[in-house]
Protein backbone atom coordinates (compact mmCIF):
# COMPACT_ATOMS: atom_id res chain seq x y z
CA UNK A 1 0.00 0.00 0.00
CA UNK A 2 1.44 3.35 -1.03
CA UNK A 3 1.42 6.35 1.22
CA UNK A 4 1.31 10.03 0.32
CA UNK A 5 4.74 11.62 0.05
CA UNK A 6 6.03 13.76 2.87
CA UNK A 7 4.68 17.32 2.35
CA UNK A 8 8.20 18.70 2.92
CA UNK A 9 9.56 16.92 -0.17
CA UNK A 10 9.26 18.06 -3.79
CA UNK A 11 6.88 15.13 -4.45
CA UNK A 12 4.73 16.22 -1.49
CA UNK A 13 4.64 19.82 -2.70
CA UNK A 14 3.67 18.60 -6.18
CA UNK A 15 0.84 16.47 -4.76
CA UNK A 16 -0.40 19.45 -2.72
CA UNK A 17 -0.36 21.68 -5.82
CA UNK A 18 -2.24 19.08 -7.91
CA UNK A 19 -4.86 18.64 -5.18
CA UNK A 20 -5.37 22.43 -5.02
CA UNK A 21 -5.69 22.68 -8.81
CA UNK A 22 -8.23 19.85 -8.91
CA UNK A 23 -10.22 21.41 -6.06
CA UNK A 24 -10.30 24.79 -7.83
CA UNK A 25 -11.32 23.15 -11.12
CA UNK A 26 -14.17 21.22 -9.50
CA UNK A 27 -15.46 24.31 -7.67
CA UNK A 28 -15.51 26.25 -10.94
CA UNK A 29 -16.97 23.56 -13.20
CA UNK A 30 -19.36 21.73 -10.90
CA UNK A 31 -21.44 24.30 -9.07
CA UNK A 32 -24.40 22.90 -7.18
CA UNK A 33 -27.31 25.01 -6.09
CA UNK A 34 -28.86 24.46 -2.72
CA UNK A 35 -32.34 22.96 -2.79
CA UNK A 36 -35.25 25.16 -1.83
CA UNK A 37 -37.22 24.23 1.32
CA UNK A 38 -39.78 22.03 -0.44
CA UNK A 39 -37.08 20.25 -2.48
CA UNK A 40 -35.12 19.63 0.73
CA UNK A 41 -38.17 18.14 2.46
CA UNK A 42 -39.03 15.95 -0.53
CA UNK A 43 -35.42 14.76 -0.79
CA UNK A 44 -35.30 13.80 2.89
CA UNK A 45 -38.65 12.04 2.59
CA UNK A 46 -37.37 10.00 -0.36
CA UNK A 47 -34.10 9.32 1.42
CA UNK A 48 -35.87 7.96 4.52
CA UNK A 49 -38.74 6.29 2.67
CA UNK A 50 -41.33 8.62 4.21
CA UNK A 51 -44.73 9.49 2.82
CA UNK A 52 -46.67 12.69 3.25
CA UNK A 53 -48.77 11.03 5.96
CA UNK A 54 -45.55 10.22 7.86
CA UNK A 55 -44.60 13.89 8.21
CA UNK A 56 -48.12 15.19 8.82
CA UNK A 57 -47.61 15.36 12.58
CA UNK A 58 -44.40 17.35 12.16
CA UNK A 59 -46.13 19.80 9.84
CA UNK A 60 -49.26 20.29 11.93
CA UNK A 61 -51.63 17.94 10.15
CA UNK A 62 -52.29 16.28 6.81
CA UNK A 63 -53.80 19.38 5.22
CA UNK A 64 -50.89 21.56 6.32
CA UNK A 65 -48.34 19.05 4.98
CA UNK A 66 -50.19 18.89 1.67
CA UNK A 67 -50.33 22.68 1.37
CA UNK A 68 -46.61 23.09 2.10
CA UNK A 69 -45.50 20.33 -0.27
CA UNK A 70 -47.69 21.71 -3.05
CA UNK A 71 -46.29 25.21 -2.38
CA UNK A 72 -49.61 26.66 -1.34
CA UNK A 73 -48.39 27.58 2.15
CA UNK A 74 -44.98 28.72 3.43
CA UNK A 75 -43.23 26.99 6.30
CA UNK A 76 -43.79 28.43 9.76
CA UNK A 77 -41.02 28.81 12.31
CA UNK A 78 -42.47 25.88 14.28
CA UNK A 79 -42.38 23.70 11.13
CA UNK A 80 -38.76 24.70 10.43
CA UNK A 81 -37.76 23.76 13.97
CA UNK A 82 -39.61 20.44 13.85
CA UNK A 83 -38.22 19.47 10.43
CA UNK A 84 -34.72 20.34 11.57
CA UNK A 85 -34.98 18.45 14.85
CA UNK A 86 -36.90 15.38 13.68
CA UNK A 87 -35.65 14.90 10.12
CA UNK A 88 -32.25 16.55 10.41
CA UNK A 89 -32.81 18.97 7.53
CA UNK A 90 -30.44 21.92 7.90
CA UNK A 91 -32.40 24.95 9.07
CA UNK A 92 -30.53 27.24 6.64
CA UNK A 93 -32.18 25.30 3.78
CA UNK A 94 -35.61 25.56 5.34
CA UNK A 95 -35.58 29.30 6.05
CA UNK A 96 -34.58 30.42 2.55
CA UNK A 97 -37.14 31.66 0.05
CA UNK A 98 -38.49 28.95 -2.24
CA UNK A 99 -37.70 29.15 -5.95
CA UNK A 100 -41.28 28.69 -7.11
CA UNK A 101 -44.05 31.05 -6.17
CA UNK A 102 -46.71 30.01 -3.73
CA UNK A 103 -49.89 29.10 -5.54
CA UNK A 104 -52.42 30.67 -3.25
CA UNK A 105 -55.95 30.67 -4.54
CA UNK A 106 -57.93 33.57 -3.21
CA UNK A 107 -61.64 33.45 -2.92
CA UNK A 108 -63.63 36.27 -4.44
CA UNK A 109 -64.96 38.62 -1.82
CA UNK A 110 -68.67 38.97 -1.49
CA UNK A 111 -69.71 42.49 -2.17
CA UNK A 112 -72.51 44.07 -0.27
CA UNK A 113 -75.10 45.78 -2.30
CA UNK A 114 -75.98 49.26 -1.20
CA UNK A 115 -79.67 49.36 -0.24
HELIX and SHEET records of a PDB file:
HELIX    1   1 UNK A   10  UNK A   29  1                                  20    
HELIX    2   2 UNK A   37  UNK A   48  1                                  12    
HELIX    3   3 UNK A   52  UNK A   59  1                                   8    
HELIX    4   4 UNK A   62  UNK A   69  1                                   8    
HELIX    5   5 UNK A   77  UNK A   87  1                                  11    
HELIX    6   6 UNK A   91  UNK A   94  1                                   4    
END                                                                             
